[in-house]
């Protein structure tokens, strides 16, 4: 797989167009996987029997390497997943060729203070305690990303499958570009967010208010929606500029009941708090962190591992690369008007 990816990743482009060459490469990959699998199966065991045994054992404990094997099978059978993998690997090779990532940046910014938001005090306090506590287990660690998980104490769980997730990663975007990517819900978002299907303000102005309620239509693909992620998310979003330090921003995203205008504890995704900060070593990069509760802890370990190890990095890198290609390179980036009065993060005046 490694040699095949290295030979063919350069043929893929970050645009949304699916060229005929892509399908040819995928067909070769699929043929190679099937041929190797056929050689590995015991005599008398066909593909149909193998697939039946695989389906029956999905919920069981998997030996080391099972997650990687499942990824290869899914990539061979699903063109969209294969293309995402190739683009992700392409970005990794480009980053390595340019000198690697920014390991020091990941250590620069630990999850900051969690704002005590009115009507969300209990949930914010829980997140703050978790972020400061010990017991985090690292599940992803690379030159540009670190993701950790931690069990939610049984007495604090909203659901039996609830876990804490904490992430830190570096992006090749300036502070203002990262804010534009994360906080914009206008039509430009569809240029870089392949999962975005539109948004509507329920309360407040999505572009100017520091506290608003937004309903967004999303499509994250079959795997995540089978895992329980809904296709329409209503979220209350709050921003705290120059927090936890000057030049940084902390945001709160809470699943919201638009009818009762209150926190929605029944949502698949719970409260998330994130921070965006300029990279101290490179003004053209930034560092982002999140800490959240998540109800995916009840998934089979192979599926949860795949979501964290594969889907999350590919999603983030995909957003970044498409933003650069379709927004920044075309001069469509915008500075968030809410950030105009920040201290050290203020954009330079135009000539």
TIKE-517052 format. One record per residue (C-alpha): residue number from 1; x, y, z; residue in one letter. Coordinates in steps of 0.02 Angstrom, whole numbers, m for minus. Each point is the difference from the previous one (the first is absolute). Example, Ala and Ser with C-alpha at 12.3 -4.5 7.8 and 13.67 -1.06 7.14 Angstrom:
2
   num       px       py       pz   residu
     1      615     m225      390        A
     2       69      172      m33        S
REM end
This chain:
351
   num       px       py       pz   residu
     1        0        0        0        X
     2      138      122       46        X
     3       89      m20     m167        X
     4     m163       14      m98        X
     5      m49      160       90        X
     6      173       76      m24        X
     7       m8      m36     m188        X
     8     m176       65      m28        X
     9      m44      134      129        X
    10       73      137     m110        X
    11     m131      m37     m133        X
    12     m138       65      115        X
    13      m49      183       14        X
    14      m83       87      148        X
    15     m145       59     m107        X
    16     m172      m81        3        X
    17        8      m63     m180        X
    18       12     m190      m18        X
    19      108      m34     m151        X
    20       m2     m162      m99        X
    21      180      m31       54        X
    22      m56       m7      182        X
    23     m120     m144      m35        X
    24      136      m92      m95        X
    25      119       15      146        X
    26     m137      m58      119        X
    27      m37     m150     m111        X
    28      184      m50        6        X
    29        0       19      189        X
    30     m158     m105       15        X
    31       72     m135     m113        X
    32      160       m6      101        X
    33      m91      m15      167        X
    34     m115     m137      m66        X
    35      147      m96      m75        X
    36      100        5      161        X
    37     m152      m48      102        X
    38      m38     m146     m115        X
    39      178      m64       20        X
    40      m12       15      189        X
    41     m165      m92       21        X
    42        7     m186       44        X
    43      m36     m120     m141        X
    44     m186      m21      m26        X
    45      m47      166       83        X
    46      m74      122     m125        X
    47      m28      187       11        X
    48     m184      m23       43        X
    49       40     m110      150        X
    50      137      118       55        X
    51     m116      152       m6        X
    52     m132      m94       98        X
    53      124      m46      136        X
    54       65      178        3        X
    55     m175       73       22        X
    56      m37     m122      141        X
    57      156       49       95        X
    58       m3      189      m14        X
    59      m62       28      177        X
    60      131     m111       80        X
    61      171       49       68        X
    62      128       17     m139        X
    63      184      m48        3        X
    64      134      130      m33        X
    65       m6       61     m179        X
    66     m185      m36      m26        X
    67      m45      184      m17        X
    68      129       25     m137        X
    69      m62     m155      m91        X
    70     m179       64        9        X
    71       55      167      m71        X
    72       81      m86     m151        X
    73     m158     m102      m35        X
    74     m112      154       14        X
    75      115      101     m114        X
    76       m4     m139     m129        X
    77     m190       m8       m2        X
    78      m41      187       18        X
    79       70      123     m127        X
    80      m39      154      106        X
    81       94      m72      149        X
    82      144      m50     m115        X
    83       13      177      m71        X
    84       m1       77      174        X
    85      140     m117       52        X
    86      105       43     m153        X
    87      m21      188       26        X
    88       43      m18      184        X
    89      157     m100      m40        X
    90       45      128     m135        X
    91      m10      142      127        X
    92      108     m100      121        X
    93      134      m27     m133        X
    94       m4      184      m48        X
    95       21       50      181        X
    96      146     m119       23        X
    97       84       67     m158        X
    98      m21      178       66        X
    99       89      m42      163        X
   100     m130      m91      102        X
   101     m130       65      120        X
   102       17      106      156        X
   103       19     m116      151        X
   104       44      146      114        X
   105     m161       88      m44        X
   106     m101     m145       68        X
   107       79       24      170        X
   108      m26      188       m4        X
   109     m185        3       31        X
   110      m86     m113      125        X
   111     m191       11        7        X
   112      m33      168       82        X
   113     m124       57      129        X
   114     m180      m49      m36        X
   115     m117      152        6        X
   116     m139       m9      129        X
   117     m147       27     m115        X
   118     m168       46       74        X
   119     m118     m151       m5        X
   120      149     m113      m34        X
   121       97       22      162        X
   122      m10     m183       53        X
   123       56      m65     m170        X
   124      142      128      m13        X
   125       60      m45      174        X
   126        3     m184      m47        X
   127      106       35     m154        X
   128      121      111       96        X
   129       26     m134      132        X
   130       30     m133     m133        X
   131      123      109      m97        X
   132      104       32      157        X
   133      m10     m179       66        X
   134      119     m145      m31        X
   135      m42     m165      m84        X
   136       m4       51     m183        X
   137       50     m138     m122        X
   138       84       52     m163        X
   139      m83      m83     m150        X
   140       76      104     m142        X
   141      171       84        3        X
   142       87       69     m155        X
   143      105      150      m46        X
   144     m156      107      m19        X
   145     m138      m81      103        X
   146      m31      m75      171        X
   147     m167      m75       55        X
   148      m34      m69      174        X
   149     m148      m84       82        X
   150      m57      m22      179        X
   151     m145      m88       84        X
   152     m140      107       71        X
   153      m33      m49      183        X
   154     m156     m110        5        X
   155      m91      119      117        X
   156       24      144     m124        X
   157      m49      m89     m161        X
   158     m151       58      m98        X
   159        6     m165      m95        X
   160       92     m165       35        X
   161      113       25     m152        X
   162       60      176       42        X
   163      187       37       m7        X
   164      111      154        2        X
   165      102       43     m155        X
   166      141      127       m5        X
   167       93       52     m157        X
   168      142      117      m49        X
   169       60       28     m178        X
   170       97      120     m110        X
   171      m73       75     m160        X
   172       85       87     m147        X
   173     m120      147       18        X
   174       22      167       85        X
   175     m102       39      154        X
   176     m128      101      m99        X
   177      m11     m131     m137        X
   178      m33     m135      131        X
   179     m137      107       77        X
   180      m76       23     m172        X
   181        5     m187      m31        X
   182      m76      m46      168        X
   183     m126      138       30        X
   184      m71       41     m173        X
   185     m171      m71      m43        X
   186      m29       95     m163        X
   187       m2      m72     m177        X
   188      191        1       m7        X
   189        5     m143      124        X
   190      m64     m120     m132        X
   191      159       37     m100        X
   192      109      m89      129        X
   193     m115      m96      115        X
   194      m60     m150     m100        X
   195     m118      m46      143        X
   196      m88      169        6        X
   197     m175        8      m73        X
   198      m53      173       60        X
   199      m37       94      161        X
   200     m136      108       74        X
   201        9      120      146        X
   202     m125      m46      135        X
   203       51      139      119        X
   204      123      143      m26        X
   205      109       40     m150        X
   206      122     m137      m52        X
   207      126      126      m67        X
   208        2      136      133        X
   209      m68      m62      167        X
   210      108      m81      134        X
   211     m147     m107       55        X
   212     m114      m79     m130        X
   213      m98     m159      m37        X
   214       27      m83     m169        X
   215      m81     m149      m86        X
   216      117      m80     m127        X
   217      m40     m140     m120        X
   218      146     m122      m15        X
   219       47     m158      m91        X
   220      151      m92       75        X
   221      m26     m159      m98        X
   222      m78     m166       41        X
   223      126      m56      131        X
   224      m22      146      120        X
   225     m188       10      m25        X
   226      m15     m186       38        X
   227       99       39      157        X
   228     m139      118       53        X
   229       49      171      m67        X
   230     m158       91      m57        X
   231      m13       88     m168        X
   232      m63      162       77        X
   233       87       81      149        X
   234      m63      148      100        X
   235      140       78      100        X
   236       21      149      114        X
   237      169       81      m39        X
   238       87      123      115        X
   239      164       91      m27        X
   240      122       74      127        X
   241      132      103      m90        X
   242      172       29       79        X
   243      m29     m153      110        X
   244       85      m95       76        X
   245      140      120      m54        X
   246       10      158     m107        X
   247       m6      m42     m185        X
   248      m93     m164       26        X
   249     m183      m47       m5        X
   250      m99     m128       99        X
   251     m166      m62      m67        X
   252     m138     m105       75        X
   253     m114     m111     m105        X
   254     m147      m75       92        X
   255     m138     m108      m76        X
   256     m157      102       16        X
   257     m188      m28        6        X
   258      m66      140     m112        X
   259     m179      m21       61        X
   260       36        8      186        X
   261      153      113      m27        X
   262      104     m109      117        X
   263      144     m123        5        X
   264      m45     m165      m82        X
   265       72     m148      100        X
   266      m77     m126     m122        X
   267      111       53     m146        X
   268      132     m120      m66        X
   269      135      132       24        X
   270       14       92      165        X
   271       85      160       53        X
   272      163       42      m90        X
   273      123      137       46        X
   274      140       48     m118        X
   275      143      124      m12        X
   276       87       74     m152        X
   277      170       83       24        X
   278      137       63     m117        X
   279      148     m119      m14        X
   280      138       85      101        X
   281      132      m52     m127        X
   282      m93       38     m163        X
   283     m132      137      m26        X
   284      m67      m95     m151        X
   285      m50     m146      110        X
   286     m112      m24      151        X
   287      m29     m125      139        X
   288     m174      m63       45        X
   289      m62      m98      150        X
   290     m167      m76       49        X
   291      m68      m89      152        X
   292     m171      m79       m6        X
   293     m114     m136       60        X
   294      m52     m127     m131        X
   295     m122     m144       m3        X
   296       99     m112     m117        X
   297       83      m97      140        X
   298     m124     m143      m18        X
   299       55      m39     m178        X
   300      100     m159      m35        X
   301      184       38       28        X
   302       44      m30     m183        X
   303     m127      129      m58        X
   304       43      130      133        X
   305      184      m24      m42        X
   306      m35       27     m184        X
   307      m98      160       33        X
   308      139       73      108        X
   309      154      m63      m94        X
   310      m61       23     m179        X
   311     m157      105      m16        X
   312       49      143      117        X
   313      172       36      m77        X
   314      m68      m16     m177        X
   315     m146      115       39        X
   316      111      136       72        X
   317      132      m10     m136        X
   318     m136       m3     m134        X
   319      m80      158       68        X
   320      168       87        6        X
   321       54      m47     m175        X
   322     m167       43      m80        X
   323       m6      167       92        X
   324      172       44      m67        X
   325      m46      m50     m179        X
   326     m178       66      m13        X
   327        0      148      120        X
   328      173       67       42        X
   329       79      m24     m172        X
   330     m151       82      m82        X
   331        4      152      116        X
   332     m164      m45       86        X
   333       64       m4      180        X
   334      m84      118      122        X
   335       52       64      169        X
   336     m131      m34      132        X
   337      m74      169       46        X
   338      m10      m56      181        X
   339      190      m13        4        X
   340       36      176      m61        X
   341       26       71      174        X
   342      118     m137       60        X
   343      172       49       63        X
   344      148      m94      m73        X
   345     m106      m97     m125        X
   346      m61      155      m91        X
   347       30      m14     m186        X
   348      125      125      m77        X
   349      m73      152      m82        X
   350      m20       m5     m189        X
   351      126       98     m104        X
REM end
